[in-house]
Amino acid sequence: MKQAFPLSRLSAAVVALAFIFGVFITAHAQTPSATPDSFVAQLTASASDTFAGGINGSGRFVVVESTGDISTERTATRNNSDGNREIFLIDYGQRRIFQITDTRRALVDPTRPATDPATPLNFSNIEVEVSNNRPIISHNGRWIVWSSNAYNDTSGDPNNSTPLRFDGNDAANRTALRADGNQEVFLYLIPAVAAVDLSSGVTPPPQDLTNGTLIRVTRTPATFLPRPGTATSSPSVADDNRFANINDDASFVCFVSNRNFSSANGGRDAAGRNSEPIPNAEIFVYNRADALISQLTDTLNPPNSPINIVFNSNPTFSGSGARIAFLSSAANPVQSPADPPNTRRNAEVYVADFNGIAMSNVRRATTPVTFDPNQPIVHEFTFGRRLSRDGNFLTFESTANIQPDGSITGTLNNAFAIFLFNITATSNPFTQIGARAPANEVSDVLRFPTFTTDNSTIVFASSINFRTDGTAAAANSAEGINPERRVQIFSTPIPSAATPLSLRRLTRTASVFQFIQPFPSDTTERMAFSLQLTELGGGNADGSAEAYYVLVPPQTSETPSPSPSPSPAPQLLSYFTGATEIPVTSATPAPSPSPAPYTVTGLAAGELGILRSTTVPLATSAQQVAPGDADTQLRSPSLPIELNGVSVSVANAAVGLYSVSPTQINFVIPIGLLSSATALPVVVNNRGAVIRSTLQINFAQPDIFSSTNGPGGRAMVFNNTDPMMPMRVEPFDVTTTRLTAAGTPETVPTQLTIILTGVRGDITPAQTTVRIRGARDVSYTAGQIRAIRQSRTPGFYEIVVDLTEALRGSGDSTVVVSVTNAGQTFSSRPEESAPRIFINP
């Protein structure tokens, strides 16, 4: 029998079954769209927050910081169950998440968690906070830089004294933390990996990325000792070395510090230049070739100033490291006399050349504006990549009306606008990139402007309803490309005399004024970002911040043609449930044979589905994921969202792909999509050829796997009563004898596990009915259903019930599952075509 395999091998076996489904197309050329189709995949899922820090040039690696236990490689001894802020590396090629740092706080009582879920704002059990912060990944995908206070310089145990492995509750580590606890800069060399074609969906052999090499960049005493948490305040440690950034190959690390780097602690200066009583935040660079640190800025506060009024911040490198840009509030950031008392200056953007040791040709990009205490921030030069990789452009946000020549006119605005500064231009170096938020509308979010690493395109976030020329249309106006005024990612080619602004909206999020910081790769085809309080289809019911991957593949043709188009457009694709191929009723169904076959109105979130076409090619050739290479726990995403150059989305949420061929695609509906009474847009992108369709998402759509993969046949149902024994198939006895923990036999009701699709794990037993009907007729509901759960194989779910005496001797019996919600019932195949099981006398 096809389904005779143990549950312990269910993942591999049901994938194999999925492949038995069978595998196996007039297009119109199209100009580039201002709203291209995007395919968004959720990379992380936890009840805690995850924030993206960067993506490498090829788009293979995404680095994040997270307080969630998100690694696909977690073990009993290496995990993040304690909720520390750790650094994780997401390998989109392997579809795996690696926990790079593994650290523990110093707790007052290590037997208790850091915080009690009942009182999450009570931090009194945290003696010293330990965290890993602000990761950045190099363009070549080999290096990560971040700040951490997980170290013990005096430890005799090198395996428990760095961010790669550190327990703050160890006695020696606790003592070291109490004496310092400062955040220091670390570099991590990612193990070399073989190249992989990301669009192919072919997963390379597993490779551990946690065994790379760590380099300690800074070693400095803290400006203040750690402060423990209390019942009303969070713990704190010195964050003296921060905002680290790197060039293409991490040969240079720039960072901000208010410590003094003399020759005694790795600085090039004999005594160090940052030795005033209250050291300023200065820009430093670590040269990996000789492991020495250079101080690039040298600024002073006004005499007798009790706080740091003058600061330098957010350095960023060009790809080679030959150019650096940063923010500074000093009159002269290179060597400034102390500012006069009572003098405050706005922070201005600076750019300089760098030779590996020192800056030269330092110039201020922005024109100073008189300081206004009611509007202290004029220029936003946020942490990240604000300098183009070739070093020719930088970008920032400003409330000032900056003219092309750099002069400033009028008064400051309440809303920010993006400006591009052409570093090499001899005249008119400034260009405004898009309008500000209209005065009569809610202001915009921070836009975090940045560049694709091929130096061709500016990418930014905004909630404005832009026209393609960068002007702002009214909210809800169809003249713009963001009429709903949601926070989206936009792009435009770097403008020039020959290239005007040409904005494109690259996402279709439902986010309302939540920050999105985009991280593009070499092009806008692959990007990463994080977002909270929003469901993008990947499953984020708790609204925590999660990391996302977005594909915006090229589009060369579209079927059906977007203009002119019949209304409604013809359905070129047909859909079926993935277990027994129940047809999904189309908006324009073909004539049905008599009697009409059983049909359903749509598929459900998380359901295995089949998409077919006899007129438009869906793929250039057949390809499928390798058996065993689909796992909800060991892959992220659990299935590839690209396979042989094909991607599919429902309402812009990327679907997981089992197989593609010219005539058929086997896929899984994104788990977080909400049911809808109206059909949602479906997009298939086959190496640029786009096919459009629609599909309704139902609350549920049960479909039990069958030996025929169609009507009738034997149901995929197992006797799973004894967890120590392989699962057994029909015929079933109503009772099963098994051994107790003490080794004595006991007879208990037989526990059946029904394998099906279309009934995701958040559907409750109270909404579900399992009917087994032969010579006997029994329906299981509510408390009689042991569990409804997802298996480790995407799209495959399990319902567990106990056989009862009422079914003894039922013989050859049908199995039907139905789910009722809001007065609507969704059922698997009816008795006439339902799969069957045999129950013994």
ZAMARGU-4260 file (C-alpha; in steps of 0.2 Angstrom, whole numbers, plus 5000, padded with zeros to 4 digits):
<rodrens>
0) 5000/5000/5000 | 5007/5017/4995 | 5005/5025/5012 | 5012/5011/5023 | 5027/5020/5032
5) 5030/5026/5050 | 5026/5043/5056 | 5045/5046/5060 | 5048/5046/5041 | 5032/5056/5037
10) 5042/5071/5030 | 5051/5062/5017 | 5037/5050/5013 | 5023/5063/5011 | 5035/5073/5000
15) 5037/5058/4989 | 5018/5056/4989 | 5016/5074/4983 | 5027/5070/4968 | 5015/5057/4963
20) 5003/5070/4959 | 5010/5071/4941 | 5020/5084/4933 | 5017/5088/4917 | 5008/5137/4886
25) 5000/5169/4870 | 5010/5182/4879 | 5011/5200/4876 | 5027/5211/4878 | 5026/5223/4892
30) 5035/5239/4897 | 5042/5240/4914 | 5029/5243/4927 | 5029/5256/4940 | 5021/5243/4952
35) 5030/5227/4948 | 5025/5211/4956 | 5034/5207/4971 | 5035/5190/4980 | 5037/5192/4999
40) 5043/5177/5010 | 5043/5178/5029 | 5060/5171/5035 | 5058/5171/5053 | 5043/5167/5065
45) 5043/5169/5084 | 5034/5178/5098 | 5049/5189/5100 | 5056/5203/5088 | 5068/5200/5074
50) 5077/5215/5065 | 5086/5214/5048 | 5103/5221/5048 | 5109/5219/5030 | 5110/5208/5015
55) 5125/5203/5004 | 5127/5208/4986 | 5121/5191/4979 | 5106/5191/4990 | 5110/5174/4998
60) 5114/5180/5016 | 5103/5190/5027 | 5110/5195/5045 | 5097/5199/5059 | 5097/5202/5077
65) 5083/5193/5087 | 5077/5189/5104 | 5068/5174/5097 | 5073/5156/5096 | 5073/5156/5077
70) 5087/5145/5072 | 5083/5130/5061 | 5099/5122/5068 | 5094/5124/5087 | 5099/5110/5098
75) 5097/5107/5117 | 5113/5115/5121 | 5114/5129/5108 | 5098/5139/5106 | 5090/5155/5111
80) 5076/5149/5123 | 5082/5162/5136 | 5078/5177/5124 | 5094/5186/5123 | 5097/5197/5109
85) 5108/5186/5097 | 5115/5188/5080 | 5108/5176/5067 | 5113/5172/5049 | 5100/5167/5036
90) 5107/5157/5022 | 5093/5159/5008 | 5103/5147/4998 | 5102/5133/5011 | 5086/5139/5018
95) 5093/5138/5035 | 5095/5150/5050 | 5111/5149/5060 | 5113/5156/5077 | 5130/5165/5077
100) 5131/5171/5095 | 5125/5160/5109 | 5125/5171/5125 | 5117/5171/5142 | 5113/5186/5154
105) 5120/5186/5172 | 5104/5183/5182 | 5101/5186/5201 | 5093/5169/5201 | 5099/5158/5186
110) 5085/5145/5190 | 5072/5158/5185 | 5070/5166/5168 | 5076/5184/5165 | 5058/5190/5166
115) 5041/5183/5171 | 5029/5183/5156 | 5016/5188/5169 | 5026/5204/5173 | 5037/5207/5158
120) 5042/5224/5163 | 5050/5218/5180 | 5069/5216/5176 | 5074/5213/5194 | 5081/5196/5190
125) 5094/5203/5178 | 5110/5208/5186 | 5120/5211/5170 | 5112/5213/5153 | 5121/5204/5139
130) 5117/5207/5121 | 5123/5207/5103 | 5118/5222/5093 | 5117/5231/5075 | 5124/5217/5064
135) 5130/5222/5046 | 5136/5210/5033 | 5149/5213/5020 | 5145/5214/5001 | 5155/5198/4998
140) 5145/5189/5011 | 5160/5183/5021 | 5160/5195/5036 | 5148/5201/5049 | 5152/5215/5061
145) 5142/5219/5077 | 5144/5225/5095 | 5143/5214/5110 | 5147/5214/5129 | 5148/5195/5129
150) 5167/5192/5133 | 5179/5189/5147 | 5197/5194/5144 | 5204/5185/5159 | 5194/5168/5156
155) 5204/5152/5155 | 5190/5144/5145 | 5191/5151/5127 | 5175/5141/5123 | 5165/5151/5135
160) 5172/5169/5134 | 5167/5176/5118 | 5150/5180/5109 | 5151/5164/5100 | 5148/5155/5117
165) 5146/5165/5133 | 5136/5161/5149 | 5135/5176/5161 | 5130/5165/5175 | 5147/5157/5175
170) 5156/5164/5191 | 5171/5170/5181 | 5161/5178/5168 | 5149/5186/5180 | 5164/5194/5189
175) 5171/5201/5172 | 5154/5208/5168 | 5152/5217/5184 | 5170/5225/5181 | 5166/5231/5164
180) 5152/5225/5153 | 5156/5237/5139 | 5150/5234/5121 | 5164/5230/5110 | 5166/5228/5091
185) 5168/5210/5084 | 5171/5203/5067 | 5165/5186/5061 | 5172/5177/5046 | 5158/5166/5038
190) 5165/5149/5032 | 5167/5149/5013 | 5152/5142/5004 | 5150/5135/4986 | 5141/5146/4974
195) 5123/5142/4971 | 5110/5148/4958 | 5096/5155/4970 | 5083/5156/4957 | 5085/5137/4953
200) 5078/5132/4971 | 5092/5118/4972 | 5098/5117/4990 | 5116/5114/4992 | 5123/5101/5004
205) 5120/5106/5022 | 5135/5117/5029 | 5137/5123/5046 | 5140/5142/5046 | 5143/5144/5065
210) 5161/5137/5065 | 5169/5153/5058 | 5183/5164/5065 | 5180/5178/5077 | 5190/5194/5078
215) 5190/5206/5093 | 5191/5223/5086 | 5190/5234/5101 | 5196/5232/5119 | 5191/5247/5130
220) 5186/5250/5148 | 5167/5256/5151 | 5162/5274/5154 | 5151/5267/5167 | 5148/5250/5176
225) 5133/5239/5172 | 5117/5244/5181 | 5106/5229/5186 | 5087/5229/5182 | 5074/5233/5195
230) 5055/5231/5196 | 5053/5247/5187 | 5068/5250/5176 | 5078/5240/5163 | 5096/5235/5165
235) 5109/5245/5156 | 5127/5243/5151 | 5140/5255/5142 | 5137/5256/5123 | 5154/5264/5120
240) 5159/5256/5104 | 5144/5256/5092 | 5137/5259/5074 | 5150/5248/5066 | 5151/5247/5047
245) 5162/5238/5035 | 5167/5239/5017 | 5165/5226/5004 | 5178/5213/5011 | 5179/5220/5029
250) 5197/5225/5026 | 5191/5241/5035 | 5179/5243/5050 | 5172/5260/5054 | 5163/5263/5071
255) 5159/5276/5084 | 5167/5277/5101 | 5169/5289/5115 | 5184/5279/5121 | 5202/5283/5119
260) 5212/5272/5108 | 5230/5274/5112 | 5244/5262/5107 | 5241/5252/5123 | 5224/5246/5116
265) 5226/5245/5097 | 5227/5263/5092 | 5239/5271/5081 | 5242/5286/5092 | 5254/5284/5106
270) 5243/5293/5119 | 5227/5293/5110 | 5218/5309/5105 | 5201/5306/5114 | 5207/5308/5132
275) 5197/5323/5138 | 5187/5321/5154 | 5171/5318/5144 | 5177/5310/5128 | 5167/5315/5113
280) 5159/5301/5101 | 5172/5300/5087 | 5174/5291/5071 | 5187/5277/5071 | 5193/5264/5058
285) 5200/5247/5061 | 5212/5241/5048 | 5211/5222/5047 | 5228/5221/5038 | 5238/5227/5053
290) 5224/5226/5067 | 5227/5244/5071 | 5214/5258/5075 | 5215/5275/5068 | 5205/5290/5075
295) 5198/5300/5060 | 5188/5314/5069 | 5195/5324/5083 | 5182/5336/5091 | 5180/5345/5108
300) 5165/5351/5118 | 5163/5368/5124 | 5173/5372/5140 | 5165/5365/5156 | 5151/5356/5146
305) 5143/5343/5157 | 5137/5333/5143 | 5143/5329/5125 | 5135/5342/5114 | 5147/5339/5100
310) 5146/5322/5092 | 5151/5311/5077 | 5140/5297/5071 | 5134/5284/5058 | 5150/5281/5047
315) 5148/5272/5031 | 5161/5266/5018 | 5161/5264/5000 | 5164/5247/4993 | 5183/5249/4992
320) 5184/5259/5008 | 5192/5273/4999 | 5178/5285/5004 | 5169/5287/5020 | 5154/5298/5025
325) 5147/5302/5042 | 5137/5314/5052 | 5145/5327/5064 | 5139/5342/5074 | 5157/5349/5075
330) 5163/5365/5067 | 5177/5355/5060 | 5176/5337/5063 | 5195/5334/5059 | 5203/5345/5072
335) 5191/5356/5080 | 5195/5369/5094 | 5182/5368/5108 | 5166/5375/5103 | 5162/5392/5111
340) 5150/5391/5126 | 5132/5391/5123 | 5134/5387/5105 | 5124/5373/5097 | 5126/5367/5079
345) 5115/5355/5069 | 5123/5339/5064 | 5129/5340/5046 | 5134/5327/5033 | 5153/5325/5029
350) 5162/5315/5016 | 5181/5311/5015 | 5193/5301/5006 | 5202/5287/5016 | 5219/5279/5013
355) 5218/5265/5026 | 5225/5276/5040 | 5219/5294/5038 | 5206/5304/5030 | 5209/5318/5017
360) 5199/5330/5007 | 5186/5331/5020 | 5171/5341/5015 | 5154/5346/5021 | 5140/5340/5010
365) 5127/5350/5018 | 5125/5369/5021 | 5124/5373/5039 | 5107/5380/5046 | 5105/5390/5061
370) 5101/5379/5076 | 5083/5379/5081 | 5080/5370/5098 | 5061/5368/5093 | 5068/5358/5078
375) 5085/5351/5083 | 5086/5338/5069 | 5088/5345/5052 | 5097/5331/5043 | 5094/5312/5045
380) 5109/5302/5041 | 5103/5285/5048 | 5114/5270/5052 | 5117/5259/5037 | 5123/5260/5019
385) 5120/5279/5014 | 5135/5279/5003 | 5135/5271/4986 | 5147/5257/4983 | 5157/5266/4970
390) 5159/5281/4982 | 5151/5293/4970 | 5135/5297/4979 | 5127/5299/4996 | 5110/5301/5002
395) 5101/5308/5017 | 5085/5315/5023 | 5082/5334/5027 | 5069/5346/5033 | 5079/5360/5024
400) 5074/5366/5006 | 5091/5361/4998 | 5093/5369/4981 | 5103/5360/4967 | 5119/5370/4971
405) 5118/5366/4990 | 5110/5383/4996 | 5096/5383/5007 | 5080/5393/5005 | 5065/5398/5016
410) 5061/5390/5033 | 5063/5372/5038 | 5049/5360/5035 | 5040/5349/5047 | 5042/5334/5035
415) 5058/5326/5028 | 5063/5324/5010 | 5077/5313/5003 | 5092/5321/4995 | 5105/5314/4983
420) 5123/5322/4984 | 5134/5319/4969 | 5151/5319/4977 | 5160/5320/4960 | 5149/5334/4952
425) 5157/5351/4949 | 5141/5360/4949 | 5123/5357/4956 | 5127/5341/4966 | 5110/5340/4975
430) 5094/5332/4969 | 5078/5330/4979 | 5072/5312/4977 | 5053/5313/4979 | 5041/5325/4987
435) 5039/5328/5006 | 5022/5323/5014 | 5009/5335/5009 | 5005/5348/5023 | 4987/5342/5024
440) 4991/5324/5027 | 4999/5314/5041 | 5018/5315/5040 | 5029/5302/5032 | 5040/5289/5041
445) 5058/5288/5041 | 5063/5283/5023 | 5081/5275/5026 | 5087/5279/5008 | 5101/5268/5002
450) 5108/5261/4986 | 5108/5245/4976 | 5126/5239/4977 | 5127/5240/4958 | 5127/5259/4960
455) 5112/5261/4949 | 5097/5264/4960 | 5091/5272/4975 | 5079/5262/4987 | 5069/5270/5001
460) 5053/5267/5011 | 5038/5279/5012 | 5020/5280/5014 | 5017/5294/5002 | 5006/5292/4987
465) 5020/5296/4974 | 5017/5299/4956 | 5031/5291/4945 | 5040/5308/4943 | 5042/5309/4962
470) 5028/5322/4965 | 5015/5318/4978 | 4997/5314/4973 | 4983/5316/4985 | 4979/5301/4997
475) 4968/5288/4988 | 4971/5296/4971 | 4973/5284/4957 | 4986/5296/4950 | 4999/5289/4962
480) 5006/5272/4964 | 5003/5271/4983 | 4985/5277/4984 | 4981/5267/5001 | 4996/5277/5008
485) 5003/5261/5016 | 5022/5261/5020 | 5030/5253/5005 | 5048/5251/4997 | 5051/5262/4982
490) 5065/5264/4970 | 5071/5275/4956 | 5087/5275/4945 | 5100/5287/4951 | 5094/5303/4942
495) 5105/5313/4929 | 5102/5325/4915 | 5098/5310/4904 | 5088/5300/4917 | 5074/5309/4926
500) 5066/5302/4942 | 5056/5287/4938 | 5048/5279/4954 | 5043/5262/4956 | 5033/5254/4971
505) 5042/5237/4975 | 5030/5231/4989 | 5012/5230/4993 | 5012/5229/5012 | 4997/5233/5023
510) 5008/5242/5035 | 5002/5259/5042 | 5016/5270/5048 | 5027/5256/5053 | 5046/5258/5050
515) 5053/5248/5035 | 5071/5249/5032 | 5075/5241/5015 | 5091/5232/5012 | 5094/5229/4993
520) 5107/5217/4986 | 5116/5221/4970 | 5099/5225/4962 | 5081/5228/4968 | 5077/5210/4962
525) 5082/5204/4980 | 5080/5213/4996 | 5077/5211/5014 | 5068/5220/5027 | 5059/5218/5044
530) 5042/5224/5049 | 5030/5222/5064 | 5012/5223/5067 | 5008/5217/5050 | 5003/5201/5042
535) 5011/5198/5024 | 5005/5180/5022 | 5019/5171/5030 | 5011/5169/5047 | 5013/5183/5060
540) 4997/5183/5070 | 5006/5190/5086 | 5012/5205/5076 | 5030/5204/5082 | 5044/5211/5071
545) 5050/5198/5058 | 5063/5197/5044 | 5056/5196/5026 | 5064/5192/5009 | 5056/5200/4994
550) 5059/5196/4976 | 5055/5208/4962 | 5060/5198/4947 | 5061/5205/4929 | 5045/5205/4919
555) 5046/5203/4900 | 5028/5198/4895 | 5011/5196/4903 | 4996/5185/4900 | 4982/5189/4898
560) 4987/5206/4891 | 4984/5220/4904 | 4977/5232/4891 | 4964/5229/4883 | 4958/5215/4894
565) 4941/5207/4895 | 4931/5209/4911 | 4933/5198/4920 | 4949/5192/4912 | 4949/5174/4907
570) 4955/5161/4919 | 4970/5153/4910 | 4974/5143/4926 | 4965/5129/4934 | 4967/5124/4953
575) 4964/5108/4963 | 4967/5103/4980 | 4983/5094/4983 | 4978/5077/4991 | 4964/5070/4979
580) 4963/5084/4966 | 4946/5091/4970 | 4943/5104/4956 | 4942/5122/4962 | 4927/5130/4954
585) 4932/5144/4942 | 4924/5161/4940 | 4921/5155/4922 | 4919/5136/4923 | 4920/5125/4908
590) 4905/5114/4905 | 4904/5099/4917 | 4901/5081/4913 | 4885/5073/4920 | 4884/5070/4935
595) 4894/5085/4940 | 4910/5081/4949 | 4913/5087/4967 | 4921/5104/4967 | 4926/5117/4980
600) 4926/5136/4979 | 4944/5139/4984 | 4959/5133/4994 | 4964/5137/5012 | 4979/5145/5020
605) 4993/5132/5022 | 4985/5120/5010 | 4994/5109/4997 | 4987/5114/4980 | 4989/5110/4961
610) 4990/5123/4948 | 4988/5118/4929 | 4988/5126/4912 | 4986/5119/4895 | 4988/5135/4886
615) 5003/5145/4894 | 5019/5137/4899 | 5022/5137/4918 | 5040/5133/4917 | 5054/5129/4905
620) 5056/5111/4911 | 5051/5100/4926 | 5060/5102/4942 | 5055/5097/4960 | 5063/5099/4977
625) 5073/5084/4983 | 5064/5072/4994 | 5068/5076/5012 | 5072/5094/5008 | 5055/5101/5014
630) 5053/5104/5032 | 5044/5116/5043 | 5057/5115/5056 | 5074/5113/5047 | 5071/5125/5032
635) 5066/5144/5031 | 5057/5146/5021 | 5051/5128/5023 | 5049/5126/5004 | 5059/5136/4990
640) 5050/5151/4984 | 5060/5150/4968 | 5061/5134/4958 | 5069/5132/4940 | 5066/5151/4938
645) 5048/5151/4943 | 5039/5160/4957 | 5021/5161/4962 | 5012/5173/4974 | 4995/5174/4981
650) 4991/5192/4986 | 5010/5195/4984 | 5014/5182/4997 | 5026/5170/4990 | 5020/5152/4989
655) 5031/5137/4993 | 5035/5126/4978 | 5036/5107/4978 | 5038/5105/4959 | 5036/5115/4943
660) 5034/5109/4925 | 5027/5117/4909 | 5009/5111/4913 | 5008/5110/4932 | 5014/5117/4948
665) 5013/5109/4965 | 5013/5122/4979 | 5007/5127/4997 | 4996/5142/5000 | 5005/5154/5012
670) 5000/5150/5030 | 4995/5168/5035 | 4983/5173/5021 | 4966/5177/5028 | 4950/5169/5020
675) 4941/5181/5008 | 4924/5181/5000 | 4932/5188/4984 | 4946/5180/4974 | 4964/5186/4977
680) 4977/5189/4963 | 4988/5175/4959 | 5005/5179/4949 | 5016/5166/4941 | 5033/5173/4935
685) 5041/5160/4924 | 5058/5168/4920 | 5050/5185/4916 | 5034/5178/4908 | 5020/5183/4919
690) 5003/5174/4920 | 4989/5181/4930 | 4974/5173/4938 | 4964/5173/4954 | 4960/5161/4968
695) 4948/5162/4983 | 4955/5158/5000 | 4943/5148/5011 | 4944/5147/5030 | 4947/5129/5028
700) 4946/5116/5014 | 4949/5098/5020 | 4956/5085/5008 | 4962/5068/5015 | 4976/5060/5006
705) 4972/5044/4996 | 4981/5030/4988 | 4973/5035/4971 | 4977/5054/4973 | 4959/5056/4967
710) 4942/5049/4971 | 4940/5033/4982 | 4956/5023/4986 | 4963/5020/5004 | 4964/5034/5016
715) 4981/5039/5022 | 4977/5035/5040 | 4989/5027/5053 | 4988/5018/5070 | 4999/5029/5080
720) 4994/5022/5097 | 5011/5016/5103 | 5025/5030/5100 | 5038/5017/5102 | 5032/5007/5087
725) 5031/5012/5069 | 5015/5018/5063 | 5003/5004/5057 | 4991/5004/5043 | 4974/4996/5040
730) 4965/4985/5045 | 4963/4993/5062 | 4957/4985/5078 | 4947/4997/5089 | 4960/4993/5103
735) 4979/4992/5103 | 4990/4983/5116 | 5006/4993/5120 | 5019/4993/5134 | 5018/5005/5148
740) 5033/5014/5155 | 5035/5001/5168 | 5036/4988/5154 | 5019/4979/5157 | 5006/4977/5143
745) 4990/4988/5142 | 4976/4989/5130 | 4970/5006/5125 | 4958/5013/5112 | 4967/5014/5095
750) 4973/5031/5091 | 4971/5035/5072 | 4981/5049/5064 | 4972/5056/5048 | 4984/5064/5036
755) 4976/5078/5026 | 4978/5096/5019 | 4968/5111/5021 | 4965/5111/5040 | 4979/5122/5048
760) 4984/5120/5066 | 4974/5135/5072 | 4958/5127/5068 | 4950/5120/5084 | 4942/5103/5087
765) 4926/5113/5091 | 4925/5118/5073 | 4929/5101/5066 | 4920/5085/5063 | 4927/5068/5058
770) 4914/5056/5052 | 4919/5037/5049 | 4905/5028/5041 | 4903/5009/5036 | 4892/4996/5044
775) 4893/5009/5059 | 4892/5028/5058 | 4902/5038/5071 | 4906/5057/5071 | 4920/5064/5081
780) 4918/5082/5087 | 4926/5094/5100 | 4933/5084/5115 | 4933/5068/5105 | 4947/5075/5093
785) 4964/5073/5102 | 4973/5085/5091 | 4974/5095/5075 | 4992/5099/5070 | 5004/5103/5056
790) 5016/5089/5052 | 5034/5094/5048 | 5030/5093/5030 | 5023/5109/5023 | 5005/5108/5018
795) 5002/5091/5027 | 4992/5091/5043 | 4986/5078/5055 | 4970/5075/5065 | 4971/5063/5079
800) 4955/5053/5085 | 4953/5037/5096 | 4943/5023/5089 | 4928/5019/5100 | 4918/5002/5103
805) 4904/5010/5092 | 4915/5007/5077 | 4919/4989/5080 | 4915/4979/5065 | 4912/4994/5054
810) 4922/4986/5040 | 4926/4996/5025 | 4922/5014/5030 | 4923/5031/5022 | 4932/5045/5031
815) 4925/5063/5029 | 4932/5078/5038 | 4922/5095/5039 | 4926/5112/5046 | 4912/5124/5051
820) 4916/5143/5053 | 4903/5157/5054 | 4889/5146/5048 | 4899/5140/5033 | 4905/5122/5031
825) 4920/5116/5021 | 4921/5097/5018 | 4933/5084/5011 | 4926/5072/4998 | 4909/5067/5001
830) 4905/5048/5004 | 4902/5045/4986 | 4921/5048/4982 | 4929/5048/5000 | 4944/5038/5004
835) 4941/5023/5015 | 4948/5013/5029 | 4944/4995/5036 | 4940/4992/5054 | 4940/4974/5061
840) 4926/4966/5070
</rodrens>
